[in-house]
Amino acid sequence: MEIYKSMDAALKNFSSQSEENARIAKEDIFGIENNIKRFIGYQEGLHDKQTMDLKAADEPRFRSTPGVSRKRYERFTALMRWLTN
C-alpha cells in the first residue's frame, strides 16, 4: 500500500509541473488511485465481522464444490489466515 501511495504522490508531483506531464501521468494516477481504493475496501471487508461471518458460513459449500482441490483449498485458507493476521 505504501508503494502505491508513494507512486501516487510522485506522479502527482510530476503532473503538476506541466500540462504535458499531467497528460502523461493521468492514466497512471487513475489506475493507482483505483488500486489504493481496492486495497482499502479489501482491508475493510476483512475487518468487518458481518462479512467474515458470511464467508465462514459459506466455507462448507466452498469446500464441497467440485473442482476445488484440497491443495487449492489449503492455499486459499493459508492466504486468508495471513491476510487477517
C-alpha positions in Angstrom: 0.0 0.0 0.0 2.8 2.4 0.9 4.3 1.8 -2.6 1.1 2.9 -4.2 0.8 6.0 -2.1 4.4 6.9 -2.9 3.9 6.3 -6.6 0.7 8.4 -6.4 2.5 11.3 -4.7 5.4 11.1 -7.2 3.1 11.1 -10.2 1.0 14.0 -8.9 4.2 16.0 -8.3 5.3 15.1 -11.9 1.9 16.0 -13.2 1.9 19.4 -11.5 5.0 20.5 -13.4 3.3 21.0 -16.8 0.2 20.3 -18.8 2.1 17.7 -20.9 3.3 15.9 -17.7 -0.3 15.9 -16.5 -1.5 14.3 -19.7 1.3 11.7 -19.5 0.5 10.8 -15.8 -3.3 11.0 -16.0 -4.0 7.3 -16.7 -1.3 6.0 -14.3 -2.7 8.2 -11.5 -6.2 6.9 -12.2 -5.0 3.3 -12.0 -3.0 3.8 -8.8 -5.9 5.6 -7.1 -8.2 2.7 -8.0 -5.7 0.2 -6.6 -5.5 2.2 -3.4 -9.3 2.2 -3.1 -9.3 -1.6 -3.8 -6.8 -2.3 -1.1 -8.7 -0.1 1.4 -12.0 -1.9 0.6 -10.4 -5.3 0.8 -9.0 -4.5 4.2 -12.3 -3.1 5.5 -14.0 -6.3 4.3 -11.5 -8.4 6.3 -12.2 -6.4 9.4 -16.0 -6.4 9.0 -17.5 -9.0 11.3 -20.6 -9.5 9.2 -18.6 -10.1 6.0 -16.3 -12.6 7.7 -19.3 -14.4 9.3 -20.8 -14.8 5.8 -17.5 -16.1 4.5 -17.2 -18.6 7.4 -20.8 -19.8 6.8 -20.1 -20.3 3.1 -16.9 -22.2 3.7 -18.5 -25.7 3.9 -20.1 -25.1 0.5 -16.8 -23.9 -0.9 -15.0 -27.0 0.4 -17.6 -29.3 -1.2 -17.6 -27.6 -4.6 -16.4 -30.0 -7.3 -13.1 -28.8 -8.8 -11.8 -27.3 -5.6 -8.8 -29.5 -4.8 -7.5 -29.9 -1.3 -4.3 -28.2 -2.3 -6.1 -25.2 -3.7 -8.3 -25.0 -0.6 -5.3 -25.1 1.7 -3.6 -22.3 -0.3 -6.7 -20.2 -0.1 -7.1 -20.7 3.7 -3.4 -20.0 4.3 -3.8 -16.8 2.3 -6.9 -15.8 4.3 -5.1 -16.5 7.6 -2.1 -14.4 6.5 -4.3 -11.5 5.4 -6.3 -11.4 8.6 -3.4 -11.6 11.0 
